[in-house]
Amino acid sequence: MATQANKLPFKGKSIYEGKFFDRAPQCLAAGKLTSQGETSEQCLRPKDERPPSPEVIRKFRATFRPDAGQMRNFYGTAYDPQRQWAVEMTHGIKTHTSVDAGKLVNPEPKTFFLQRLHDRDENNYPSHKRAPLGKSYDQRPGLPKGLDLASFTFGLPTEMEAGAGSLINPNKNYEQVFREATEGHDLYVRSHADYYPLERVCRSYSSPGFHPQKRYGIATPHSNDGRMTRETMKWLHETQADKATKIVSKRLEDFREKYQPQLGKSLDPIKDTMNVPPDHTFGALHKPDPYGAGDVIHNRKMNNILKGKENQRAVVAAIRQQLKKLNYHHFNNLLEAFRFYDQEGKGKITLSNLHNVCVKYRLPVDFDMIEKVLDYCDADKDGMINYLEFCNFLNWKEKLPTGLDDLGPPPLMIGTDYLFSKNPPEKLINEAYLVPKDPQTSDLTTSTIVKQIDFNVGNHSTSNAMYNSVIGPGGISSKSFRTYGIPSVRSDLSAPRVRRLSDRTNYGDQAFLYGLMCPSLYSQHNVYERDLLQPRTFEEIKSIFTNIGIRMCGEDMERAYKQAAMNHPKGHVSVESFRGLLDDIQEQQIRAGVHPMALGESQ
């Protein structure tokens, strides 16, 4: 017992455990036991008491800082399902092995049957009929007699051109090569803006103080001591060390965070003195407006606003559309459909009639929604739908005929002849509400009921009235349509004298697509359309037309200038208007026969 008490406590696994079999476990082992201590595995993998890292961060750590003894794994393949069998995968197309070289050198002997099959396949070639396979065809029997086969040749001789050496290094001096290289360079500069390296760009400046050989601007600073070279030769780890986190004073950082603006944070020096939660908002909470943007645009009154009623209006429109389709599929004309609805023969459809029809059609609609449908179709607000209202609001795309051939009084019910003998029922529709379908025909149809809530917007029409309509000549005129928004071409604004790069506004002075694809001859000389339409004085007009070669005496030009000024409401004369006037004068002279072109003479 004393021996066991003096034994050192042993923790862990013995190095000989599992390797040898103890045949005398009752006998104590000789010697003195010592503590095993830490193993090499525990040194390489110390016990980490920290919480485990998330799976998202663990895949990046396996890439940049793997554990000891672990292979570095790229984070992009951390969750790749193909990785577990990627070692056994092969890519590409599996090719078949060709014939071995031994079989080609020493082929196997063929039987007589295989040789006959091979000869039959070779007989299919036309060349085999003239010569055996593998030999050239002898064409001498087909040549003319007496032809010298050794010296006579066919075709045209090919002229020997210069070799590759003469093309690369021609036998020309420097002046000839330079003259051929620079020939036509001025045309390429004008058409393609093809300048030589370090060649000055001609920008056609017209300033009298400008000279193309002078240099303008500030010289670019250049360091001859090699500062830029030193920065390029700087090692990457030195640059990263410069960009590392700087250790600064906490008192200084607290001062900057409190009194200087921080990125993504609002500057509030007194936030420590405000005893309010972080999500507290100051100011009065405004009540939302009861109307929307559409109500403001259409100038609707407070009793006709539609904000908050969109869902209800959508349900009513869906019920109306379903009733229209059912009428179109079950009846031949609107008169039959109306009499099916009017089961009591009153000449009008009541709320109960409309509810019974929905039940027969198996439309699961609430009674409140049926009231809304009746209220929408009832234009005269008498609580019932007459035949005119039925034709306007329950006709699917105006495809059903009205059935106007038989528009007598409504059918009477059995047992009610006495009641209607004193007050006979009226006709289904008055003749005043019947209009012709087309000015060229005598067919009649019901008139359209104008029912809208946007009375302040003129010429309002529903989508049902716009079917198969065309805007333009022969269709609906868009002159009375109300326009909204800001125009894309702001011709109402004057273009600024100096236009900024961020200014994307089109002031009406930009060219259209045809002008960009086919530029005019004037634009190549930096003369644009606004220059031709700009008002000019008599001296400017005279100088411009004299320089382009138009010879006119002073009296004729002054008379033409006055006539061009009379054609303009403000008396302005531009280059374009003066040129048009000269063309009109020349046309009048040709028609009168006083112009040399009219007499066939050359000017």
C-alpha positions as CSV (number, residue, x, y, z in Angstrom):
1,M,0.0,0.0,0.0
2,A,2.9,2.3,0.7
3,T,4.3,1.6,-2.7
4,Q,1.1,2.4,-4.4
5,A,0.8,5.6,-2.3
6,N,4.2,6.8,-3.4
7,K,3.4,6.3,-7.1
8,L,3.2,9.4,-9.2
9,P,-0.3,10.1,-10.7
10,F,-0.2,9.1,-14.3
11,K,-2.5,10.8,-16.7
12,G,-2.8,10.1,-20.4
13,K,-2.0,7.1,-22.5
14,S,1.1,5.0,-22.0
15,I,3.4,4.7,-24.9
16,Y,3.5,0.9,-24.6
17,E,-0.2,0.5,-24.2
18,G,-1.7,-2.0,-26.7
19,K,1.8,-3.2,-27.9
20,F,2.7,-5.8,-25.2
21,F,0.6,-8.3,-23.2
22,D,1.1,-8.3,-19.4
23,R,1.2,-11.9,-18.3
24,A,1.5,-11.1,-14.6
25,P,-0.7,-8.2,-13.8
26,Q,-0.6,-8.9,-10.1
27,C,3.1,-8.2,-10.0
28,L,4.3,-4.7,-9.8
29,A,6.8,-3.5,-12.4
30,A,10.3,-2.8,-11.2
31,G,11.8,0.7,-11.5
32,K,10.6,4.2,-10.8
33,L,7.8,5.7,-12.8
34,T,8.1,9.3,-13.9
35,S,5.6,11.7,-15.4
36,Q,5.0,11.3,-19.1
37,G,4.7,15.1,-19.8
38,E,3.5,16.6,-23.1
39,T,3.8,14.9,-26.4
40,S,4.9,16.3,-29.7
41,E,1.3,16.3,-31.0
42,Q,0.2,18.4,-28.0
43,C,3.0,20.9,-28.7
44,L,2.0,21.2,-32.4
45,R,-1.7,21.4,-31.6
46,P,-2.1,23.2,-28.2
47,K,-5.5,23.2,-26.6
48,D,-7.4,26.3,-27.7
49,E,-9.9,27.5,-25.1
50,R,-11.3,30.1,-27.5
51,P,-14.8,29.6,-29.1
52,P,-14.8,28.0,-32.5
53,S,-14.7,30.3,-35.6
54,P,-17.8,30.5,-37.8
55,E,-17.8,28.3,-40.9
56,V,-17.7,31.4,-43.2
57,I,-14.5,32.7,-41.6
58,R,-12.9,29.2,-41.3
59,K,-12.7,28.7,-45.0
60,F,-10.7,32.0,-45.4
61,R,-8.4,31.0,-42.5
62,A,-7.6,27.7,-44.3
63,T,-6.4,29.7,-47.3
64,F,-4.3,32.4,-45.7
65,R,-3.3,30.9,-42.3
66,P,-3.8,27.1,-42.2
67,D,-3.2,25.1,-39.1
68,A,0.0,23.2,-38.5
69,G,0.2,20.1,-40.6
70,Q,-2.8,21.0,-42.8
71,M,-2.7,21.6,-46.5
72,R,-3.5,25.1,-47.8
73,N,-7.0,25.1,-49.4
74,F,-8.3,27.9,-51.6
75,Y,-11.5,29.4,-50.0
76,G,-13.3,29.3,-53.4
77,T,-13.2,25.4,-53.3
78,A,-14.2,25.1,-49.6
79,Y,-17.8,24.0,-50.3
80,D,-17.2,22.6,-53.7
81,P,-19.2,19.3,-54.0
82,Q,-17.0,18.1,-56.9
83,R,-13.8,18.3,-54.8
84,Q,-14.2,14.9,-53.2
85,W,-14.1,13.0,-56.5
86,A,-12.0,15.6,-58.4
87,V,-8.9,13.4,-58.1
88,E,-10.6,10.7,-60.1
89,M,-12.1,12.9,-62.7
90,T,-10.7,13.1,-66.2
91,H,-11.5,15.8,-68.7
92,G,-11.5,15.9,-72.5
93,I,-12.6,13.4,-75.2
94,K,-11.3,9.9,-75.0
95,T,-9.4,9.1,-78.2
96,H,-9.1,5.7,-79.8
97,T,-5.7,4.2,-80.5
98,S,-4.6,4.1,-84.1
99,V,-2.9,1.3,-86.0
100,D,0.4,0.2,-84.6
101,A,3.6,0.8,-86.5
102,G,4.3,-3.0,-86.7
103,K,1.0,-3.7,-88.5
104,L,1.8,-0.9,-91.0
105,V,5.3,-2.3,-91.8
106,N,4.3,-5.9,-91.8
107,P,0.6,-6.1,-92.6
108,E,-1.3,-9.3,-92.1
109,P,-1.7,-11.4,-95.2
110,K,-5.1,-11.1,-97.0
111,T,-7.2,-13.9,-98.2
112,F,-8.4,-14.2,-101.8
113,F,-11.9,-13.1,-100.7
114,L,-10.6,-9.9,-98.9
115,Q,-8.5,-9.0,-102.0
116,R,-11.5,-9.3,-104.3
117,L,-13.5,-7.0,-102.0
118,H,-10.7,-4.5,-101.9
119,D,-10.4,-4.6,-105.8
120,R,-14.2,-4.0,-106.1
121,D,-13.9,-0.9,-103.8
122,E,-11.0,0.4,-105.8
123,N,-12.9,0.0,-109.1
124,N,-15.3,2.7,-108.0
125,Y,-12.7,5.5,-108.6
126,P,-12.7,6.9,-112.2
127,S,-8.9,7.1,-112.1
128,H,-8.6,3.4,-111.7
129,K,-10.4,2.9,-115.0
130,R,-7.5,4.7,-116.8
131,A,-4.5,3.8,-114.7
132,P,-3.8,1.6,-111.7
133,L,-4.1,3.0,-108.2
134,G,-0.9,4.7,-107.2
135,K,0.3,5.6,-110.7
136,S,-0.2,8.9,-112.6
137,Y,-2.5,8.9,-115.6
138,D,-0.8,8.9,-119.0
139,Q,-2.2,11.7,-121.1
140,R,0.0,11.2,-124.2
141,P,-2.6,9.4,-126.3
142,G,-4.9,12.4,-126.1
143,L,-2.4,15.0,-127.1
144,P,-2.1,16.3,-130.7
145,K,0.3,14.5,-133.0
146,G,3.8,16.0,-133.5
147,L,3.7,17.9,-130.2
148,D,7.1,18.2,-128.6
149,L,6.5,16.9,-125.1
150,A,9.9,17.9,-123.8
151,S,9.8,21.6,-124.6
152,F,6.1,22.5,-125.1
153,T,4.4,24.0,-122.0
154,F,0.8,25.0,-121.3
155,G,-0.5,28.2,-119.6
156,L,0.8,31.7,-119.2
157,P,4.3,32.3,-117.7
158,T,4.3,33.8,-114.2
159,E,6.3,37.0,-114.0
160,M,8.9,37.1,-111.3
161,E,8.3,39.9,-108.9
162,A,10.5,41.5,-106.3
163,G,11.6,39.3,-103.5
164,A,10.9,39.6,-99.8
165,G,14.3,41.3,-99.2
166,S,13.6,44.1,-101.7
167,L,10.1,44.6,-100.2
168,I,11.4,44.9,-96.6
169,N,14.6,46.8,-97.5
170,P,13.9,48.6,-100.9
171,N,16.7,50.0,-102.9
172,K,15.7,53.7,-102.2
173,N,17.4,56.5,-100.5
174,Y,16.1,58.3,-97.4
175,E,14.6,61.2,-99.4
176,Q,12.5,58.9,-101.6
177,V,11.2,56.8,-98.7
178,F,10.3,60.0,-96.7
179,R,8.6,61.6,-99.7
180,E,6.4,58.4,-100.3
181,A,5.6,58.1,-96.6
182,T,4.5,61.7,-96.2
183,E,2.5,61.8,-99.5
184,G,-1.2,62.4,-98.8
185,H,-0.6,62.9,-95.0
186,D,-2.5,66.2,-95.1
187,L,-5.5,64.5,-96.5
188,Y,-5.4,61.8,-93.8
189,V,-5.1,64.5,-91.1
190,R,-8.3,66.2,-92.5
191,S,-10.3,63.0,-93.0
192,H,-9.1,60.7,-90.2
193,A,-7.3,63.1,-87.8
194,D,-4.2,60.9,-88.3
195,Y,-1.3,62.8,-86.8
196,Y,2.3,61.7,-86.5
197,P,3.8,61.2,-83.0
198,L,4.6,64.6,-81.5
199,E,2.9,66.4,-84.4
200,R,1.0,69.5,-83.5
201,V,-2.8,69.2,-83.8
202,C,-4.4,71.9,-86.0
203,R,-7.5,73.1,-84.1
204,S,-8.3,76.0,-86.5
205,Y,-7.9,78.7,-83.9
206,S,-8.8,82.1,-85.3
207,S,-7.4,84.3,-82.5
208,P,-4.9,86.9,-83.9
209,G,-2.5,86.3,-80.9
210,F,-2.3,82.5,-81.6
211,H,0.7,81.1,-83.4
212,P,1.0,77.3,-84.0
213,Q,4.7,77.2,-83.3
214,K,4.5,78.7,-79.9
215,R,4.0,76.7,-76.7
216,Y,1.2,77.5,-74.2
217,G,0.3,76.3,-70.8
218,I,2.3,75.3,-67.7
219,A,5.2,72.8,-68.0
220,T,4.7,69.4,-66.4
221,P,6.9,69.1,-63.3
222,H,9.7,66.6,-63.8
223,S,12.1,65.4,-61.1
224,N,15.7,64.6,-62.3
225,D,16.7,63.2,-58.9
226,G,14.8,59.9,-59.4
227,R,12.0,60.3,-57.0
228,M,9.5,58.4,-59.1
229,T,12.0,55.7,-59.8
230,R,12.5,55.3,-56.1
231,E,8.8,54.8,-55.5
232,T,8.6,52.1,-58.2
233,M,11.6,50.3,-56.7
234,K,10.0,50.2,-53.3
235,W,9.2,46.7,-52.0
236,L,5.6,45.7,-51.5
237,H,6.0,44.9,-47.8
238,E,7.3,48.4,-47.2
239,T,4.3,49.9,-48.9
240,Q,2.0,47.7,-46.8
241,A,3.8,48.8,-43.6
242,D,3.2,52.4,-44.5
243,K,-0.5,51.7,-44.9
244,A,-0.8,49.8,-41.7
245,T,-2.8,51.1,-38.7
246,K,-1.2,54.0,-37.0
247,I,-1.1,54.0,-33.2
248,V,-2.4,57.3,-32.0
249,S,-3.5,58.8,-28.7
250,K,-7.0,57.8,-27.4
251,R,-7.6,61.3,-26.2
252,L,-6.9,62.7,-29.7
253,E,-9.2,60.1,-31.3
254,D,-12.0,60.9,-28.8
255,F,-11.7,64.6,-29.6
256,R,-11.9,63.9,-33.4
257,E,-14.9,61.6,-33.1
258,K,-16.8,64.2,-31.1
259,Y,-16.0,67.4,-32.8
260,Q,-15.0,66.4,-36.4
261,P,-17.2,64.8,-39.1
262,Q,-16.8,61.0,-39.4
263,L,-17.5,58.9,-42.5
264,G,-21.1,57.4,-42.3
265,K,-21.9,59.2,-39.0
266,S,-23.7,62.5,-38.2
267,L,-21.8,65.1,-36.3
268,D,-23.5,65.7,-33.0
269,P,-21.2,67.2,-30.3
270,I,-24.0,67.2,-27.7
271,K,-25.2,63.7,-28.1
272,D,-23.8,62.7,-24.7
273,T,-26.0,65.4,-23.0
274,M,-29.2,64.3,-24.7
275,N,-31.2,61.7,-22.6
276,V,-33.0,60.2,-25.5
277,P,-32.8,56.8,-27.1
278,P,-30.7,56.4,-30.4
279,D,-33.8,55.9,-32.5
280,H,-35.5,59.0,-31.3
281,T,-36.7,61.4,-34.0
282,F,-37.4,65.1,-33.4
283,G,-40.1,67.2,-35.0
284,A,-43.8,67.0,-35.5
285,L,-45.3,63.9,-37.3
286,H,-47.3,65.1,-40.3
287,K,-50.5,63.5,-41.2
288,P,-50.5,61.9,-44.7
289,D,-52.6,63.7,-47.3
290,P,-56.0,62.1,-48.1
291,Y,-55.4,62.5,-51.8
292,G,-52.7,61.1,-54.2
293,A,-50.8,62.4,-57.2
294,G,-53.5,61.4,-59.6
295,D,-56.1,63.4,-57.7
296,V,-53.8,66.5,-57.9
297,I,-53.2,66.1,-61.6
298,H,-56.9,65.7,-62.4
299,N,-58.0,68.4,-59.9
300,R,-60.5,66.1,-58.3
301,K,-62.8,67.3,-55.5
302,M,-62.7,65.9,-52.0
303,N,-65.8,63.8,-52.5
304,N,-64.3,62.3,-55.7
305,I,-60.8,61.4,-54.6
306,L,-59.6,57.9,-55.4
307,K,-56.8,57.4,-52.9
308,G,-57.6,54.3,-50.8
309,K,-60.2,53.0,-53.2
310,E,-58.0,51.3,-55.7
311,N,-58.7,47.8,-54.4
312,Q,-62.4,48.4,-54.5
313,R,-62.4,49.9,-58.0
314,A,-60.3,46.9,-59.2
315,V,-62.9,44.4,-57.8
316,V,-65.8,46.3,-59.4
317,A,-63.9,46.4,-62.8
318,A,-63.3,42.7,-62.6
319,I,-67.0,41.9,-61.9
320,R,-68.0,44.2,-64.8
321,Q,-65.6,42.5,-67.1
322,Q,-66.9,39.0,-66.2
323,L,-70.5,40.1,-66.8
324,K,-69.5,41.5,-70.2
325,K,-67.9,38.2,-71.2
326,L,-70.8,36.1,-70.0
327,N,-73.2,38.3,-72.0
328,Y,-71.0,37.9,-75.1
329,H,-70.9,34.1,-74.8
330,H,-74.6,33.4,-73.9
331,F,-76.6,35.8,-76.0
332,N,-76.8,37.0,-79.6
333,N,-77.5,40.6,-78.9
334,L,-77.9,43.0,-76.0
335,L,-81.7,43.0,-76.2
336,E,-81.8,39.3,-75.3
337,A,-79.3,39.8,-72.5
338,F,-81.3,42.7,-71.1
339,R,-84.6,40.8,-71.1
340,F,-82.8,37.9,-69.4
341,Y,-81.7,40.3,-66.6
342,D,-85.1,42.0,-66.5
343,Q,-87.1,38.9,-65.4
344,E,-90.0,41.0,-64.1
345,G,-90.6,42.8,-67.4
346,K,-90.3,46.3,-65.9
347,G,-87.9,47.6,-68.5
348,K,-85.1,48.2,-65.9
349,I,-82.7,46.0,-64.0
350,T,-82.9,46.2,-60.3
351,L,-80.4,45.2,-57.6
352,S,-82.2,41.9,-57.0
353,N,-82.2,41.1,-60.7
354,L,-78.4,41.7,-60.9
355,H,-77.9,39.6,-57.8
356,N,-80.0,36.7,-59.3
357,V,-78.0,36.8,-62.5
358,C,-74.7,36.6,-60.5
359,V,-76.1,33.6,-58.7
360,K,-77.1,31.9,-61.9
361,Y,-73.7,32.6,-63.5
362,R,-72.1,31.2,-60.3
363,L,-70.1,34.4,-59.6
364,P,-69.2,34.4,-55.9
365,V,-69.7,38.1,-55.3
366,D,-70.8,39.8,-52.1
367,F,-74.0,41.9,-52.0
368,D,-71.9,45.0,-51.3
369,M,-69.9,44.6,-54.5
370,I,-73.1,44.2,-56.5
371,E,-74.3,47.5,-55.1
372,K,-71.0,49.1,-56.3
373,V,-71.4,47.6,-59.8
374,L,-75.0,48.9,-59.9
375,D,-73.9,52.4,-58.7
376,Y,-71.2,52.5,-61.4
377,C,-73.6,51.5,-64.3
378,D,-76.4,53.8,-63.0
379,A,-75.7,57.1,-64.8
380,D,-79.0,58.8,-64.0
381,K,-78.9,57.7,-60.3
382,D,-82.4,56.3,-60.2
383,G,-81.3,53.0,-58.5
384,M,-81.9,50.9,-61.7
385,I,-80.1,50.1,-65.0
386,N,-82.1,50.9,-68.2
387,Y,-81.4,49.6,-71.6
388,L,-79.2,52.6,-72.6
389,E,-77.0,52.2,-69.5
390,F,-76.9,48.4,-70.1
391,C,-75.6,48.9,-73.7
392,N,-72.9,51.4,-72.5
393,F,-71.5,49.5,-69.5
394,L,-72.1,45.8,-70.0
395,N,-71.2,45.3,-73.7
396,W,-67.9,43.5,-74.2
397,K,-65.6,45.6,-76.5
398,E,-68.8,46.8,-78.3
399,K,-69.0,43.5,-80.2
400,L,-72.6,42.5,-79.4
401,P,-75.3,44.1,-81.6
402,T,-77.9,46.1,-79.8
403,G,-80.9,44.2,-81.3
404,L,-82.7,47.5,-82.3
405,D,-85.1,45.6,-84.7
406,D,-87.5,44.9,-81.9
407,L,-87.5,47.7,-79.4
408,G,-91.1,47.6,-78.2
409,P,-92.3,47.8,-74.6
410,P,-91.0,45.2,-72.2
411,P,-92.9,41.9,-72.0
412,L,-95.7,41.9,-69.4
413,M,-95.9,39.2,-66.7
414,I,-98.9,36.9,-66.4
415,G,-101.7,38.4,-64.3
416,T,-100.4,42.0,-64.6
417,D,-102.5,43.1,-67.7
418,Y,-104.9,44.9,-65.5
419,L,-102.2,46.8,-63.7
420,F,-100.5,48.0,-66.9
421,S,-103.8,48.7,-68.8
422,K,-104.1,52.1,-67.1
423,N,-100.4,53.0,-67.1
424,P,-98.8,51.2,-70.1
425,P,-95.0,50.7,-69.8
426,E,-92.7,52.9,-71.8
427,K,-90.4,51.8,-74.6
428,L,-87.1,50.4,-73.7
429,I,-85.2,53.3,-75.2
430,N,-86.2,56.7,-76.5
431,E,-85.6,57.5,-80.2
432,A,-83.6,60.6,-79.1
433,Y,-80.8,58.3,-77.8
434,L,-80.4,56.5,-81.1
435,V,-77.6,57.7,-83.4
436,P,-76.3,56.3,-86.7
437,K,-73.4,54.0,-86.6
438,D,-71.7,55.5,-89.6
439,P,-72.5,58.6,-91.7
440,Q,-72.7,56.4,-94.8
441,T,-75.2,53.9,-93.4
442,S,-78.7,54.1,-91.9
443,D,-78.1,51.6,-89.1
444,L,-78.7,52.9,-85.7
445,T,-77.0,52.3,-82.4
446,T,-77.2,53.7,-78.8
447,S,-75.4,56.9,-77.9
448,T,-72.4,57.0,-75.6
449,I,-72.9,58.1,-72.0
450,V,-70.2,60.4,-70.8
451,K,-69.7,59.3,-67.2
452,Q,-66.6,60.4,-65.4
453,I,-65.3,62.0,-62.3
454,D,-62.6,64.0,-63.9
455,F,-64.7,66.9,-65.1
456,N,-61.8,69.3,-64.8
457,V,-59.7,67.5,-67.4
458,G,-61.3,68.0,-70.8
459,N,-62.0,65.3,-73.4
460,H,-61.5,62.5,-70.9
461,S,-62.2,59.0,-72.4
462,T,-62.0,55.5,-71.0
463,S,-60.0,52.7,-72.4
464,N,-63.1,51.0,-73.8
465,A,-63.5,54.0,-76.2
466,M,-59.9,53.8,-77.4
467,Y,-60.1,50.4,-79.0
468,N,-58.7,50.3,-82.5
469,S,-58.1,54.0,-82.4
470,V,-55.2,55.7,-84.2
471,I,-53.7,59.0,-83.2
472,G,-52.8,61.2,-86.1
473,P,-54.4,62.1,-89.5
474,G,-57.7,60.2,-89.9
475,G,-57.9,59.3,-86.2
476,I,-57.9,60.9,-82.8
477,S,-56.4,64.3,-82.6
478,S,-53.8,64.8,-79.9
479,K,-53.9,68.6,-79.8
480,S,-56.4,68.7,-76.9
481,F,-54.4,66.1,-74.9
482,R,-53.0,67.4,-71.7
483,T,-49.2,67.1,-71.5
484,Y,-47.3,66.3,-68.3
485,G,-43.6,66.5,-67.2
486,I,-40.7,68.5,-68.5
487,P,-39.9,68.5,-72.3
488,S,-36.7,66.7,-73.3
489,V,-35.8,69.6,-75.7
490,R,-35.7,72.8,-73.7
491,S,-36.0,75.3,-76.5
492,D,-37.7,77.6,-74.0
493,L,-34.4,78.1,-72.3
494,S,-31.4,80.0,-73.7
495,A,-28.2,78.0,-74.0
496,P,-25.4,79.2,-71.7
497,R,-22.4,80.8,-73.2
498,V,-20.0,78.4,-71.4
499,R,-21.5,74.9,-71.1
500,R,-20.4,72.6,-68.4
501,L,-19.6,68.9,-68.9
502,S,-22.3,67.9,-66.4
503,D,-25.0,69.9,-68.3
504,R,-26.9,67.2,-70.3
505,T,-29.8,69.5,-71.2
506,N,-30.7,69.8,-74.9
507,Y,-31.4,73.4,-75.6
508,G,-32.5,72.7,-79.2
509,D,-29.1,73.3,-80.7
510,Q,-28.0,69.7,-81.0
511,A,-27.9,67.8,-84.2
512,F,-30.4,65.0,-85.0
513,L,-29.6,61.5,-86.2
514,Y,-29.4,62.4,-89.9
515,G,-27.0,65.3,-89.2
516,L,-24.7,63.0,-87.2
517,M,-24.6,60.3,-89.9
518,C,-24.4,62.6,-92.9
519,P,-22.7,65.8,-91.7
520,S,-22.9,68.8,-94.0
521,L,-20.0,70.4,-95.9
522,Y,-20.2,73.5,-93.7
523,S,-19.5,71.4,-90.5
524,Q,-16.2,70.3,-91.9
525,H,-15.1,74.0,-91.9
526,N,-16.4,74.5,-88.3
527,V,-19.6,76.3,-89.6
528,Y,-22.8,74.9,-88.1
529,E,-26.5,75.5,-88.7
530,R,-26.8,78.1,-85.9
531,D,-24.2,80.2,-87.7
532,L,-26.2,80.2,-90.9
533,L,-29.4,81.2,-89.1
534,Q,-27.9,84.0,-87.0
535,P,-29.2,87.5,-87.8
536,R,-26.4,89.6,-89.4
537,T,-26.0,93.2,-90.6
538,F,-25.7,94.4,-94.2
539,E,-21.9,94.7,-94.0
540,E,-21.5,91.1,-92.8
541,I,-23.8,89.7,-95.5
542,K,-22.0,91.6,-98.1
543,S,-18.6,90.5,-96.9
544,I,-19.6,86.8,-96.7
545,F,-21.2,86.6,-100.1
546,T,-18.3,88.6,-101.7
547,N,-15.7,86.2,-100.3
548,I,-17.5,83.2,-101.7
549,G,-17.5,84.6,-105.2
550,I,-20.9,86.3,-105.7
551,R,-20.4,89.5,-107.7
552,M,-23.2,92.0,-107.2
553,C,-23.3,95.8,-107.3
554,G,-24.0,97.7,-104.2
555,E,-27.5,98.7,-105.2
556,D,-28.7,95.2,-106.1
557,M,-27.3,93.7,-102.9
558,E,-28.9,96.4,-100.8
559,R,-32.2,95.9,-102.6
560,A,-32.0,92.2,-102.0
561,Y,-31.1,92.7,-98.3
562,K,-34.2,94.9,-97.8
563,Q,-36.5,92.4,-99.5
564,A,-35.1,89.6,-97.3
565,A,-35.7,91.8,-94.2
566,M,-39.3,92.3,-95.3
567,N,-39.9,88.6,-95.4
568,H,-39.0,88.2,-91.7
569,P,-41.6,89.4,-89.1
570,K,-38.8,91.1,-87.0
571,G,-36.7,92.3,-90.0
572,H,-33.8,89.8,-89.4
573,V,-31.6,88.7,-92.2
574,S,-29.4,85.6,-92.0
575,V,-27.1,83.9,-94.4
576,E,-29.7,81.2,-95.1
577,S,-32.6,83.6,-95.7
578,F,-30.4,85.8,-98.0
579,R,-29.2,82.7,-100.0
580,G,-32.8,81.6,-100.4
581,L,-33.8,85.0,-101.7
582,L,-31.1,84.9,-104.3
583,D,-32.2,81.5,-105.4
584,D,-35.8,82.8,-105.8
585,I,-34.6,85.8,-107.8
586,Q,-32.5,83.5,-110.1
587,E,-35.5,81.2,-110.6
588,Q,-37.8,84.1,-111.6
589,Q,-35.1,85.3,-114.1
590,I,-34.9,81.9,-115.6
591,R,-38.7,81.6,-116.0
592,A,-38.8,85.1,-117.5
593,G,-36.1,84.3,-120.0
594,V,-33.7,87.0,-119.0
595,H,-31.1,84.8,-117.3
596,P,-28.2,83.4,-119.4
597,M,-29.1,79.8,-118.4
598,A,-32.6,80.3,-119.9
599,L,-31.0,81.2,-123.3
600,G,-28.7,78.2,-123.3
601,E,-25.6,80.4,-122.8
602,S,-22.8,79.5,-120.4
603,Q,-22.3,81.9,-117.6
